[in-house]
Amino acid sequence: MNLNEIREDRQKWMTWKNIAPLRAIIDALPDVDAQIELNDTVTLYSKEPVDIKLIEESARAMMPWRKGPFDLFGLFIDTEWKSNIKYNLIRPHFNLKDKRVADIGCNNGYYLFRMQEDAPKKLVGFDPSALYKTQFDFINHFAKTDIVYELLGVEHLPFYEEKFDFIFCLGVLYHRSDPVMMLKELYKGLDDKGEVLLDTFYIDGEDEVALSPKGSYSKIPNIYFVPTIPALKNWCLRAGFSGFEVLETSTTSTDEQRKTDWIEGQSLEDFLDPDDSSKTVEGYPAPKRVYVKLTKEKNGKEK
């Protein structure tokens, strides 16, 4: 697989009629001597005056904003997801200092910006979305980080030019029709003794089974399998991982995911049964997430 050819082809996405005007907005932004503060909100600030009206007009042109929140020189972008809740949940379970780190499905890069506090050797985001990369580039125009954003997916990870010490894969697995194949791709993207921090939907139960929604799940059409934790463990072991550790479980709440002024359309409250929040509108168990750490030992058997 020639990744450079894929990169060149996907760079053309930036000329799409809905993306090109957003790229022009970034090209016209002023150069600002900005600093970044990494807390629950990724905050940019500057001692010099900044045209907040221009910043807001630019940011609103790039809606919807899913992951965050961000504060750009006093403009608060109240994203659909309070991603700090998830980040704070998993934060005790990793140390990225001097490691090569990938974030698969990185969206606009909120987690990547947060990860800088660990002083990793390298940060690479993977997400084949022209809009999300544009949002990242908008923020990074001011933040000026060394984060690398690739318009690539998990399927490209085995062919990437380098292997990673630590891979985050948050909220991606259930979008794949072949979850074991995707787990194998994560495995192949790791260096010896590498680790993956994975989160995905799960259903309660001790049986080694998975829910396979007929159409949509929580109004999301591309959800293929929602396993029990024992079934998820089997998938991971079949993919070649030698270690499977459950770190946390959580139930998605309307405090974490909700409608805001920075998105368009519906959010979690519209996806659940209005009479029984323990069920989706389709009648399935409401979304729960499990966070696991997967380990690859040196000289582990390739799958």
N, C-alpha and C positions, 0 to 999 in steps of 0.2 A: 504494500500500500504506500503510495507516494503522498505523504502528508503535505508537502509543499504545493503540489498541484491542487489538493483540496483547499488549502489555505487561500491560494490565489483565486480559486473559483468562489469561495465564500466571501472573499473581500468584495466581490461584486454585489453582494447583498446590500452593501452600504449605499448603492445607487438606486435601490428600490424607491418607488415614488412616495411611500410612507416614511421611509428612513432618510432619504437624501436631505429633506429640509431640516431634520434634526441634526444631521452631521454638519450642515451649514451653520446652525446655531452654535455648535461647539467651536467651529473654526473661527467664529466671530467673537468669541468670549475674550474679555480682557485678561491679561496676565496679572495675577494677584499673588503677592507674597503671603501665602497662607500657611497656617499650622494646623495640625490635626490632633484631636483629643479622642482617645479610644475608651469610651464607657458604654453604657447601655445604648446611648445615642452616639453615632459617629459624627463628631462635630468638627466643622471647619471654621476657623476664625482668622481675622487679620487685623493688624493695627491700622492699616490704611483703609480709607472709605471704600465701600463696595456698593454697587448699584443693586439693591435688593429687589427692586421691581424687575430688572432684567433677569436676575437669578430666578425669581418666581415664574416669570413668563416662560423662561427656558425649561424649567423643571416641569411645569404643567403641560407643556407641549409633549413631554416624554411619558405622560401617564399611559397606563396605570403603573403605580409604584407598589410592588408586592412585598419586598423584603426591606427591612430597616429597623429603626428609624434613623433619619439623618437630620442634622441641623447645619444648614449652609449659610454661614454668616448671619445667623439670626432667623433664617427661614426654616421652620420646622416642617419636615416632610413626614407626616403621620401615615406611614405605610400600612397596607392591609394586615400584614403580619408584624406583631411585636417580636421580631426575630431574636431580640436580646433574651427572651424567656428561654428559648431553645439553647442559645449559646451559653447562658449561665448554667443551664442544666448539665450540659456536657463538659463545661470548662474544667471541672476537677479531674477529668479523665484523660487529659493529654498534656504533653509538654513538647513544644515544637522547636525548641532552641536548636539552631544549627541544622535543622532537618529540611529536606526537600519535600514540599507539601503540595498536594493537589486537592482542589475542591471540585467535585464532579456535580454539574448542575448548579453552578455558582450564582445564577441569577445576576443581580447587579453588583455583586461583590461584597455585600455587607459583611459576611463572615470572613472573607479574605482581608478586608480592612481591619477587622477585629483581631485577626491572627497575628498581625504585625507586632503586637505587644510581646509575643514570645521570642522575637528575633530569630525567625527561621532563616535557613540559608537561601531558600527560594520559595516563592508562592506562585502557583499556576492555577488559574481557573479555567474550567472547561464548560462551555454552554453554547450550543448552536442556535443562539437567538440574537438577531440583529438589534432588536430593541433593548435587550438587557445589556448587551455590550455597549450600546450607545449611552445608556444610563451610567454604566461604569465609567466610560470615557469622560462623561460630563463631570462626574465627581473627581475623577483622577486628573482632570485638567488642572484642578486647583490643588489636590492632595499631592500630586507628583510622586507617587510611589513607584517601586520597581516591580509591582505585581504584573505578571504576564497573563493576559486574557486570550484564550484560544477559542475560536468559533468551531470547536470540535466536540464530539460526544464521547461517551464511555467506550463506544466501539472502536475508537481510535487509540485508546490508552495502551493496548499491547504493542502498538507500532510507534509509540512516542519515542523521541530521541533520547530520553533518559528515564530511569526508573525512580520511583518515589519512596521515601521512608515512611510517609504517612499520607493516607488518602481519606478525605471526608466524602461521604456519599449520603447526602441528607435529602430524603424525600424523592428518590428517583426510582428505586427498585420496583415499586408497584405500577410504574408506567411501562414496564417492559413485559412483552408477551412471553419472553423466555428468561425468567429470572436467574436460572442457574447459569446460563450462558453469560449474562451480565456479571454475575459474581466471578466467573472465570476471567472475564476481562479485567476486573479489579485486581484479581490475584496476579495476573500477568503484568500489571502496571507497577507492582511493588518490587522493591529491591529485597535482598535477603533480609530476613527478620523484620520485614515491613509490617505495618498495621493499617487496618481500615476501621474507621468509625462510621457505622452505618445506622441510619434510622429508616423505618418503614412502618406502614400500617400493619396491625395484627388483630386477630380475633382471639377471644378467650378459649381455652380448652387444652387438654393434655393429649388429644389425638393428633397424629401427624397428618393433618389435612389442611386444605386452604379453601377459602371462599372464592368462587369465580363468578363475579356479577354478570347477570344476563346482558345488561346494557350499560348503565352508569352506576357509579357508587358515589354517594354524596354529591350527585349531579356532575361528577367528573367522568367523562366518557372513556378515557383511556386508562382505566384501572383494571388490571387483568387478574391478579391473584392477591388475596389478603390471607396470609398463612397464620396458623397458630405458631407460637414460639418454638415448639418442638419441630414443626415442619420447616420453619426458617433455619433452624440449626442443621437439619438434614441437607437443605439446599447448600448451605455454606460449606459443610464437610465434603459434599460431593464436588464442589468447585475447587477443592484442594486445600482449604484453610485448615490449619491444625488446631487453632484455638477459637473458641466461641464463648464470649463472656457477656452476659446481660448486664448492662450498666444502669439503665433506668427504664421506666415505663411512664407514660403520661396519657391523659385524655385531652384532646384539643378542646379548648374552651372559647367562648365568644369574647373573652378578654384578650386572648392571644391572636385570634383571627376574626376580623370584623370589618364592616364597611367603614370607610373614612372618606374624607373629601379628596383623597389622592388616588382613588381607584374609580373604575367604571363598572357598573353591573352589580352582581350579587356577591355575597360572602357567606360565612359559615351559618349564620342564622337562617339563611334561605335553603341550606342544604340538609337541615335536620327536620324531623317530623315535628310540626308545631305543637302537637299534643303529647309528644314523648321524646325528649331530647336524647334518650339513650338509643334512638334509632335514626337512621337516615330517612330521607323522604321516600326512598325506595323500600324501606322496611328492613334494611340490613342493620347490623350493630353499628353504632356511631363510631367515628374514627378514634382509634387509640394508636399510640406510637410506642414502639420498642426501640431502644438504643442499644446497640451491641458493638463490642470491639472484636475484630477478627484479626488473627495473627498468622503470619507466614514464617515458618522456621527456615533457617538456612538449609539448602539442599533438599527443601521440600519437593515432593513429587509434582511435576508440572502436569496440569490437566488440559 
